[in-house]
Amino acid sequence: MSKTAIAYIFSAATLLVAVWLGVSIGSVKIPIQTLWNATADPTAANILWKIRMPRVVLAGLVGASLAISGAAFQGLLKNPLADPYTLGVSSGASVGAVMTLFFGISITFFGHFTLPVFSMIGAALTMFVVLGFARLVDRAMKMETIILTGIIFSSFLGSLLSLMIALTGEELRQIIGWLLGSVSMRGWSYVTMILPFVGIGSVLLWINRRELNAMLFGEERAHHLGVNVKRRKWMILIGGSLLTGSAVAVSGTIGFVGLVVPHMTRLMWGADHRHLLTLSFFNGASLLIICDLVARTIISPSELPVGVITAFIGAPVFAFIFYRQRRKGAM
């Protein structure tokens, strides 16, 4: 059996185990047979299908979205430290979503999609501004310049968020709870809200998987290989912004998933984007489902925001990646 086949089997099996643990463990233990035999225990069936299953599915979609967009951004920028969080895209999406909550914006045409639409607009605008400013500072657009620019804009957008929080009234609790990152108390409506954007964004990135491989050798080499670099860049950026914006819209700011998952997947199974994107999608879903399970059980009956758990995991891994890159550069 090839290494690629083992990677897919392992990732799919991990996801299935994560889903099983996510729906069965909690204050009320749900027997696994409830999945196919709802008549055995109606109470357990209601808990499973109305509370836990939508939460697990939503956590999986959010984790998958952040992981696959992180893998694409890392490939595009040729740097394992790049992700929607460090590039400021998550902050831009947060500002778009918090402005929607703060000003009570509701557009009839979009209906309950108003929040993710404004979140995605914020994510896309932030990405374009970050890249534009980085190009002004450094025409060569070195990776360090882009990441530092992302951090600068993240800090600025963070101050805007703080300003809106300081000025808000009744919405304060809702905004603070949303910013901490959570998938609790969400139903199937949130799943239907994010699903179209996850589908479109993932397809946009997946159809550029070979082009991402070519770009690893440099834009000039990719151009000689027949890649329309400018068009493909835009497609990847739009796809990543769709995924990040929709994920942030339904769950708040959950950091480090887009950094940790692609990097660990690359270390384990290789850097070929034909498989890296799909494997990151699976592994990102598994990680966030497990993190959400820990968040709601570690101090039961209370629960932590899942963003706290991902930060505990992600910050040390980020430090390790940064140290490894610097050591490699020094050698």
C-alpha distance (Angstrom), angle and dihedral (degrees) to the residues before:
residue distance angle dihedral
M1 . . .
S2 3.81 . .
K3 3.80 123.8 .
T4 3.82 90.0 -115.6
A5 3.81 92.5 54.9
I6 3.81 90.6 48.6
A7 3.82 89.4 50.4
Y8 3.81 92.6 53.6
I9 3.81 93.5 44.8
F10 3.81 92.4 47.7
S11 3.84 93.3 47.1
A12 3.82 93.7 46.0
A13 3.83 91.7 46.9
T14 3.82 91.1 48.8
L15 3.79 90.3 51.6
L16 3.80 92.3 50.0
V17 3.82 91.2 50.0
A18 3.81 90.8 47.6
V19 3.82 91.4 51.5
W20 3.81 91.1 47.4
L21 3.81 92.2 50.4
G22 3.80 91.5 44.2
V23 3.80 95.2 54.7
S24 3.82 98.2 37.8
I25 3.83 104.0 43.4
G26 3.79 121.6 73.6
S27 3.78 143.9 86.2
V28 3.81 86.0 -49.5
K29 3.80 115.5 41.7
I30 3.80 111.4 -133.3
P31 3.83 116.5 -153.5
I32 3.80 111.5 -129.4
Q33 3.82 91.5 -126.5
T34 3.82 87.8 68.4
L35 3.81 86.1 79.1
W36 3.80 91.1 71.5
N37 3.82 102.0 17.8
A38 3.81 108.6 53.3
T39 3.82 93.1 161.1
A40 3.82 92.7 65.4
D41 3.81 94.0 73.6
P42 3.84 116.4 3.5
T43 3.84 92.7 -170.4
A44 3.80 92.4 53.4
A45 3.82 89.8 45.4
N46 3.82 91.4 53.7
I47 3.82 91.8 49.4
L48 3.79 90.4 47.2
W49 3.81 100.4 47.3
K50 3.80 101.2 30.7
I51 3.82 102.2 37.8
R52 3.80 116.3 13.4
M53 3.79 103.9 32.4
P54 3.84 95.9 52.1
R55 3.82 89.0 45.6
V56 3.80 92.6 50.6
V57 3.82 93.1 44.8
L58 3.82 91.3 48.3
A59 3.83 91.9 48.3
G60 3.80 89.2 49.7
L61 3.81 93.2 50.3
V62 3.82 92.8 47.0
G63 3.81 92.9 47.9
A64 3.79 92.1 45.5
S65 3.83 91.7 49.0
L66 3.81 94.4 50.7
A67 3.82 93.0 44.2
I68 3.81 97.8 49.2
S69 3.81 92.5 44.4
G70 3.82 89.2 48.8
A71 3.81 90.7 51.5
A72 3.81 90.5 50.4
F73 3.82 93.8 47.8
Q74 3.80 91.2 48.2
G75 3.80 90.8 51.1
L76 3.80 93.3 45.1
L77 3.81 93.6 49.2
K78 3.82 94.1 34.4
N79 3.79 91.7 -130.6
P80 3.83 129.2 111.2
L81 3.83 89.8 -150.3
A82 3.80 92.2 66.1
D83 3.79 120.0 99.3
P84 3.82 138.5 134.4
Y85 3.82 89.3 -87.1
T86 3.81 99.6 51.5
L87 3.82 93.2 39.4
G88 3.80 91.8 56.6
V89 3.80 95.2 -116.2
S90 3.81 92.5 119.8
S91 3.80 90.2 51.2
G92 3.79 90.6 50.5
A93 3.78 90.6 49.9
S94 3.80 89.7 48.7
V95 3.81 92.3 52.4
G96 3.81 90.8 49.8
A97 3.80 92.0 50.2
V98 3.83 96.0 42.3
M99 3.82 90.6 49.6
T100 3.81 87.4 54.5
L101 3.81 90.3 52.9
F102 3.83 94.7 39.6
F103 3.80 96.6 50.8
G104 3.80 94.5 33.4
I105 3.80 91.4 -123.7
S106 3.78 114.0 -173.7
I107 3.80 122.5 169.5
T108 3.78 113.3 -165.5
F109 3.80 93.3 -149.0
F110 3.81 92.2 58.3
G111 3.81 96.3 36.4
H112 3.83 110.9 -178.9
F113 3.82 88.3 -5.1
T114 3.84 89.9 72.9
L115 3.82 92.6 94.3
P116 3.84 97.4 51.2
V117 3.82 91.5 42.1
F118 3.81 92.5 55.5
S119 3.79 90.2 41.9
M120 3.81 91.1 53.9
I121 3.80 91.5 46.5
G122 3.81 88.4 53.6
A123 3.82 91.2 48.8
A124 3.81 93.6 48.7
L125 3.81 94.9 45.7
T126 3.80 91.0 49.4
M127 3.79 92.6 51.1
F128 3.81 92.7 49.6
V129 3.82 92.8 46.4
V130 3.82 92.0 47.7
L131 3.81 92.4 50.8
G132 3.81 92.6 43.1
F133 3.79 93.3 50.8
A134 3.80 91.9 44.8
R135 3.80 89.0 53.7
L136 3.82 90.7 51.7
V137 3.80 91.1 51.3
D138 3.80 96.2 42.3
R139 3.80 121.3 15.0
A140 3.80 89.4 -161.2
M141 3.84 88.8 56.7
K142 3.79 94.9 -143.0
M143 3.75 115.3 -159.9
E144 3.80 93.2 -114.7
T145 3.81 90.0 55.0
I146 3.81 92.9 51.7
I147 3.81 93.5 47.9
L148 3.81 93.5 46.5
T149 3.81 89.4 48.3
G150 3.79 89.0 51.5
I151 3.80 90.5 52.0
I152 3.82 90.9 49.4
F153 3.79 92.6 52.2
S154 3.81 91.3 43.2
S155 3.80 88.6 57.5
F156 3.80 91.8 47.9
L157 3.80 92.9 48.2
G158 3.79 89.1 46.2
S159 3.81 88.8 58.4
L160 3.82 89.5 52.2
L161 3.79 89.2 52.6
S162 3.82 90.4 49.8
L163 3.82 90.1 50.1
M164 3.81 92.4 52.5
I165 3.81 90.4 47.0
A166 3.83 90.5 50.5
L167 3.81 91.5 50.6
T168 3.77 97.8 42.7
G169 3.78 125.7 99.2
E170 3.77 125.0 -177.1
E171 3.81 92.9 6.5
L172 3.83 92.8 61.1
R173 3.79 96.2 97.2
Q174 3.81 92.1 46.1
I175 3.81 93.1 49.1
I176 3.83 95.1 44.7
G177 3.80 91.9 47.8
W178 3.78 90.7 48.3
L179 3.82 93.9 48.2
L180 3.82 92.4 53.9
G181 3.80 89.4 62.7
S182 3.77 123.0 -116.4
V183 3.80 143.0 158.4
S184 3.81 95.3 -160.1
M185 3.81 122.7 123.2
R186 3.80 91.9 18.9
G187 3.77 121.6 132.0
W188 3.77 136.8 -163.5
S189 3.84 89.6 -73.2
Y190 3.81 89.3 71.0
V191 3.79 90.3 50.0
T192 3.81 91.1 52.7
M193 3.81 88.6 46.4
I194 3.81 95.2 57.2
L195 3.81 99.8 32.1
P196 3.85 99.8 80.3
F197 3.80 92.1 49.0
V198 3.80 92.7 47.0
G199 3.79 89.3 51.5
I200 3.81 95.6 48.5
G201 3.81 95.0 41.7
S202 3.81 93.9 46.8
V203 3.80 92.1 49.0
L204 3.82 91.0 49.7
L205 3.80 90.4 53.7
W206 3.80 95.5 40.6
I207 3.82 94.4 54.0
N208 3.81 87.6 54.9
R209 3.81 95.2 51.4
R210 3.83 94.3 109.1
E211 3.80 91.6 44.6
L212 3.82 89.6 53.5
N213 3.80 88.4 55.3
A214 3.81 90.2 51.4
M215 3.83 92.0 48.5
L216 3.80 90.0 57.5
F217 3.82 86.5 74.3
G218 3.81 91.9 53.4
E219 3.78 134.5 -82.6
E220 3.82 94.3 -91.6
R221 3.81 92.6 52.7
A222 3.80 90.3 45.6
H223 3.80 89.9 52.1
H224 3.81 90.3 52.7
L225 3.81 88.3 51.1
G226 3.80 89.1 59.2
V227 3.80 100.3 -98.1
N228 3.79 117.4 145.0
V229 3.80 90.5 -137.5
K230 3.79 98.4 -173.6
R231 3.80 95.1 49.6
R232 3.80 93.5 43.9
K233 3.80 91.1 49.2
W234 3.78 90.7 55.2
M235 3.80 92.1 47.6
I236 3.82 91.2 51.8
L237 3.80 92.9 46.3
I238 3.81 92.2 48.4
G239 3.80 91.9 46.6
G240 3.81 92.2 48.6
S241 3.81 91.7 47.0
L242 3.82 91.7 50.1
L243 3.79 90.8 52.3
T244 3.80 95.8 43.5
G245 3.79 94.8 43.7
S246 3.79 94.7 49.6
A247 3.83 92.3 44.9
V248 3.79 92.9 50.7
A249 3.82 90.6 44.7
V250 3.81 94.2 60.7
S251 3.80 101.6 32.2
G252 3.79 109.2 23.0
T253 3.79 123.8 -127.5
I254 3.80 111.6 -20.8
G255 3.78 109.5 172.9
F256 3.80 136.1 -157.9
V257 3.83 98.6 20.3
G258 3.81 90.3 102.7
L259 3.80 89.5 49.4
V260 3.79 103.9 42.0
V261 3.80 103.1 39.6
P262 3.85 99.6 51.9
H263 3.80 91.6 43.7
M264 3.81 94.7 50.6
T265 3.81 91.2 42.9
R266 3.80 89.6 51.7
L267 3.80 91.5 50.2
M268 3.81 92.4 49.9
W269 3.81 103.0 37.9
G270 3.81 108.5 16.7
A271 3.79 138.3 -99.0
D272 3.82 100.3 -84.8
H273 3.82 104.1 129.1
R274 3.80 91.1 -153.8
H275 3.80 85.3 75.5
L276 3.82 103.4 14.7
L277 3.81 93.9 70.7
T278 3.81 94.6 51.3
L279 3.80 94.2 42.3
S280 3.81 91.1 48.4
F281 3.81 88.3 51.4
F282 3.82 91.4 55.1
N283 3.80 95.4 41.0
G284 3.81 93.6 45.9
A285 3.79 89.7 54.0
S286 3.82 91.1 49.2
L287 3.81 93.9 48.1
L288 3.79 96.1 51.1
I289 3.81 93.2 44.6
I290 3.82 89.5 53.7
C291 3.83 92.3 43.6
D292 3.80 90.1 50.9
L293 3.82 90.0 49.1
V294 3.82 89.6 53.3
A295 3.82 91.2 45.4
R296 3.80 93.4 55.9
T297 3.81 98.3 40.3
I298 3.82 107.1 35.0
I299 3.84 94.3 79.2
S300 3.81 97.7 18.4
P301 3.02 131.7 -155.3
S302 3.82 84.4 33.4
E303 3.78 120.1 50.5
L304 3.78 138.3 -148.0
P305 3.81 125.7 -130.8
V306 3.79 107.7 -96.8
G307 3.82 89.2 -129.3
V308 3.80 88.4 68.8
I309 3.81 91.5 57.0
T310 3.82 94.3 47.2
A311 3.82 89.6 49.6
F312 3.81 91.2 52.7
I313 3.80 89.0 53.2
G314 3.79 98.6 35.9
A315 3.80 102.4 47.3
P316 3.85 95.9 61.7
V317 3.82 91.0 43.4
F318 3.82 90.0 49.9
A319 3.82 89.1 51.9
F320 3.82 90.2 49.2
I321 3.82 92.8 50.1
F322 3.81 91.4 47.2
Y323 3.81 91.8 49.1
R324 3.83 91.5 46.8
Q325 3.81 92.2 50.4
R326 3.81 92.3 49.0
R327 3.81 92.2 48.0
K328 3.79 90.5 49.2
G329 3.82 90.3 49.7
A330 3.81 91.9 48.7
M331 3.80 91.5 51.2
